[in-house]
């Protein structure tokens, strides 16, 4: 399962860069909000199909809806990412957009780990982790230069 997890997140990383480029182009053609809304609708339909194929029913929707509302903010975070990349990519470039997203992801992930937020295991900061975050932030900032 660890190998599958690594493959899935690596594929997600590749997909994220392609998504930023495509969403930026789509947003230029039809408008940021329009591209975002349509992509979100398609994502919901894909999610429905995956749930039906994987579980054979739509019961997972009810299970998810019964969870605490604060967990639903994960969907708002997805929307924020897609809206952000759709707006940013044509303005600052795909490299800078993804660099900033990744730097923000890593910095917030370190905070989540450090404090064990959302019931996750606490993982202390070490100088290597902090240096990695700082270097990524510098790389993201440098990627803004065209």
C-alpha positions as CSV (number, residue, x, y, z in Angstrom):
1,X,0.0,0.0,0.0
2,X,2.9,2.4,0.6
3,X,4.1,2.0,-3.0
4,X,0.6,2.7,-4.3
5,X,0.4,5.8,-2.1
6,X,3.7,7.1,-3.5
7,X,2.6,6.4,-7.0
8,X,-0.8,8.1,-6.5
9,X,0.7,11.2,-5.0
10,X,3.5,11.4,-7.6
11,X,0.8,11.1,-10.3
12,X,-1.1,13.8,-8.5
13,X,2.0,16.0,-8.6
14,X,2.4,15.6,-12.3
15,X,-1.4,16.1,-12.8
16,X,-1.3,19.2,-10.7
17,X,1.2,20.9,-12.9
18,X,-0.8,20.0,-16.0
19,X,-4.0,21.0,-14.3
20,X,-2.6,24.5,-13.5
21,X,-1.5,25.0,-17.2
22,X,-4.9,23.8,-18.5
23,X,-7.0,25.6,-16.0
24,X,-5.1,28.8,-16.7
25,X,-5.7,28.5,-20.4
26,X,-9.3,27.5,-19.9
27,X,-9.8,30.5,-17.6
28,X,-8.4,32.8,-20.3
29,X,-10.8,31.5,-22.8
30,X,-14.1,31.5,-20.8
31,X,-13.3,33.4,-17.6
32,X,-11.7,32.2,-14.3
33,X,-15.0,31.7,-12.5
34,X,-16.6,29.9,-15.4
35,X,-13.7,27.5,-15.9
36,X,-13.6,26.9,-12.2
37,X,-17.3,26.2,-11.9
38,X,-17.4,23.8,-14.9
39,X,-14.3,22.0,-13.8
40,X,-15.8,21.5,-10.3
41,X,-19.0,20.1,-11.9
42,X,-16.9,17.6,-13.9
43,X,-14.9,16.7,-10.8
44,X,-18.2,16.0,-9.0
45,X,-19.4,13.8,-11.9
46,X,-16.1,11.9,-11.9
47,X,-16.3,11.4,-8.2
48,X,-19.8,10.0,-8.6
49,X,-18.6,7.6,-11.2
50,X,-15.6,6.5,-9.2
51,X,-17.8,5.9,-6.1
52,X,-20.2,3.8,-8.1
53,X,-17.5,1.8,-9.7
54,X,-15.5,1.3,-6.5
55,X,-18.4,0.8,-4.0
56,X,-21.3,-0.1,-6.2
57,X,-23.6,2.4,-4.6
58,X,-24.0,6.0,-3.6
59,X,-24.1,5.3,0.1
60,X,-20.7,6.9,0.5
61,X,-22.3,10.3,0.0
62,X,-24.6,9.8,3.0
63,X,-21.6,8.5,5.0
64,X,-19.6,11.6,4.2
65,X,-22.5,13.9,4.9
66,X,-22.9,12.5,8.4
67,X,-19.3,13.5,9.3
68,X,-18.6,16.6,11.3
69,X,-19.0,19.7,9.2
70,X,-15.5,20.9,9.9
71,X,-14.2,18.0,7.8
72,X,-16.2,19.4,4.9
73,X,-13.8,22.3,4.7
74,X,-11.5,19.9,2.8
75,X,-13.8,20.5,-0.2
76,X,-13.4,24.2,0.2
77,X,-9.6,23.8,0.2
78,X,-9.9,21.9,-3.1
79,X,-12.0,24.7,-4.5
80,X,-9.4,27.3,-3.3
81,X,-6.6,25.4,-5.0
82,X,-8.4,25.1,-8.3
83,X,-9.6,28.7,-8.3
84,X,-6.2,29.9,-7.3
85,X,-4.3,28.1,-10.1
86,X,-6.9,29.0,-12.7
87,X,-6.4,32.7,-11.9
88,X,-2.6,32.6,-11.3
89,X,-1.2,30.4,-14.0
90,X,-1.8,32.7,-17.0
91,X,-0.6,35.7,-14.9
92,X,2.6,34.4,-13.3
93,X,3.2,31.2,-15.2
94,X,2.7,27.5,-14.4
95,X,6.1,27.1,-12.7
96,X,5.6,30.0,-10.3
97,X,2.0,28.9,-9.6
98,X,3.0,25.3,-8.8
99,X,6.1,26.5,-6.9
100,X,4.0,28.7,-4.7
101,X,1.3,26.0,-4.2
102,X,3.9,23.4,-3.2
103,X,5.8,25.8,-0.9
104,X,2.5,26.7,0.8
105,X,1.5,23.0,1.0
106,X,4.8,22.1,2.6
107,X,4.8,24.9,5.1
108,X,1.2,24.2,6.2
109,X,1.9,20.5,6.3
110,X,4.8,21.1,8.6
111,X,2.5,23.1,10.9
112,X,-0.1,20.3,10.8
113,X,2.6,17.7,11.7
114,X,4.2,19.8,14.4
115,X,1.0,20.4,16.3
116,X,-0.8,17.1,15.3
117,X,-3.7,19.1,13.9
118,X,-6.9,17.3,12.9
119,X,-6.0,14.3,15.2
120,X,-2.8,13.4,13.3
121,X,0.4,12.3,14.9
122,X,2.7,15.0,16.1
123,X,6.0,15.2,14.2
124,X,8.6,17.6,15.5
125,X,10.4,20.3,13.5
126,X,14.0,19.5,12.7
127,X,16.5,21.8,11.1
128,X,16.5,19.7,7.9
129,X,12.7,20.1,7.6
130,X,12.9,23.8,8.2
131,X,15.7,24.2,5.7
132,X,13.8,22.3,3.1
133,X,10.8,24.5,3.6
134,X,12.9,27.6,3.4
135,X,14.7,26.4,0.2
136,X,11.4,25.6,-1.4
137,X,10.1,29.1,-0.5
138,X,13.2,30.7,-2.1
139,X,12.7,28.5,-5.1
140,X,9.1,29.5,-5.4
141,X,10.1,33.2,-5.1
142,X,12.8,32.8,-7.7
143,X,10.4,31.1,-10.1
144,X,8.4,34.4,-10.3
145,X,11.1,35.9,-12.4
146,X,10.4,35.6,-16.1
